[in-house]
Amino acid sequence: MKRHISPCLQREIFLCNSQKNNKRCLVLSLNNELQFVLKAYSIQNEEPSCDVENVKDLLNDQLCYVLYNITNYSSKYQWILILWAPEKNSILIDDIHENKEKKNNFIHIVDKEIYKYNNASKKINKLLYYSFKQNFLDIIFNNYDIPLFEINNFVMLEKCIHDCNNKYYNYTNCPTLLNREKTKPKNDSFDIYNQYNLQKYYLLNIQLRSINNIIILNESSLCHDMKRLLEEPNICLNLFYIDVHNYKIISTHLNIDNIEQVHSIIKENKIFYVIYKVLDTYTFFYICNEICTNTKQKFLYSFFKPYLLEYLKKIKNIPIFLSIELSKTKHLIRFINADLKKNKNKNSN
């Protein structure tokens, strides 16, 4: 059966499942050699409605599979499989041409010739799709349960994707569910995941992998503040915020004479990093206030933390003695204030 799946298609799905690209959907077809091949794909867009329109742009009146990722900004792909079997005369679609592709950077045609295969024996082809379905899923997804829907027109397509997006792993409202016995998740943790709807707040994985380079390498102010931190003999700190919209780091250096200065620089911020220096000892703090509700911020800060620590140690030669995570800003204030009092008593003696 493996010969019925093209190496290109196997590789593309592997990259998706390994979080190494940001595809929204893969359009698959059986060619004349009864081999599943990748004929087109779309890239994730921040607007779900645009994603649906992109899929529609990839479809015509030919039978095909659509492997669609229903999660938005997810750390893991969640697939559904759609058998696109348009009803006769139910849609009027021109063949995909180069102009449509040029107008939309989110869709890509891999092999235009696949659209021209003979569709005279459509009913036989449909049976082939059904018969190959389970073997195809077993090979590519290792027995992972993926729902299959038969969709006949764009109205059904939009409804199916919309319902799947709104009810994570609960497809009872979608049209023509073909494997109802496999719809319930085996792991109860999916219920918790669905309850808080976290998947809608995560960043695109393809962007996520380059964030550390964007944030670190393009910020001269960061290097300048690091230099001041290394050269300063007294108690000081560097404060970092991440702009989650532009992926830029905002760095501030502070020489600490009194605790009010720390209060002033932190203000009402809920999430940030601090490198705190006493003598030649450096302590790294990640403060994520327990009342911070911005899931996108939390995810980005948690993701970036190990890269920042590695950058400090290997690139800037700052030996981090201790890395601490705090849920309240007041704990950081108390920590620094204790050192200030010790230093004051030492100088007075």
Stockholm file with secondary structure:
# STOCKHOLM 1.0

chainA/1-349         MKRHISPCLQREIFLCNSQKNNKRCLVLSLNNELQFVLKAYSIQNEEPSCDVENVKDLLNDQLCYVLYNITNYSSKYQWILILWAPEKNSILIDDIHENKEKKNNFIHIVDKEIYKYNNASKKINKLLYYSFKQNFLDIIFNNYDIPLFEINNFVMLEKCIHDCNNKYYNYTNCPTLLNREKTKPKNDSFDIYNQYNLQKYYLLNIQLRSINNIIILNESSLCHDMKRLLEEPNICLNLFYIDVHNYKIISTHLNIDNIEQVHSIIKENKIFYVIYKVLDTYTFFYICNEICTNTKQKFLYSFFKPYLLEYLKKIKNIPIFLSIELSKTKHLIRFINADLKKNKNKNSN
#=GR chainA/1-349 SS CGGGBCHHHHHHHHHHHTTCCCEEEEEEEECTTSCEEEEEEEECCSSHHHHHHHHHHHCCSSCEEEEEECCSSCSSCCEEEEEECCCTTTCCCCCCCHHHHHHCTTEEESCGGGGGSCCTTHHHHHHHHHHHHHHHHHHHHTTCCCCEEEECSHHHHHHHHHHHHHSTTCCTTSSSBSCGGGCSCSCTHHHHHHHHTGGGSSCCHHHHTTHHHHHHHTCHHHHHHHHHHHHCCSSEEEEEEEETTTTEEEEEEEECSSHHHHHHHHTTCCEEEEEEEETTEEEEEEEECTTCCCHHHHHHHHHHHHHHHHIIIIISCCCEEEEEEESCHHHHHHHHHHHHHHHHHHHHC
#=GC SS_cons         CGGGBCHHHHHHHHHHHTTCCCEEEEEEEECTTSCEEEEEEEECCSSHHHHHHHHHHHCCSSCEEEEEECCSSCSSCCEEEEEECCCTTTCCCCCCCHHHHHHCTTEEESCGGGGGSCCTTHHHHHHHHHHHHHHHHHHHHTTCCCCEEEECSHHHHHHHHHHHHHSTTCCTTSSSBSCGGGCSCSCTHHHHHHHHTGGGSSCCHHHHTTHHHHHHHTCHHHHHHHHHHHHCCSSEEEEEEEETTTTEEEEEEEECSSHHHHHHHHTTCCEEEEEEEETTEEEEEEEECTTCCCHHHHHHHHHHHHHHHHIIIIISCCCEEEEEEESCHHHHHHHHHHHHHHHHHHHHC
//
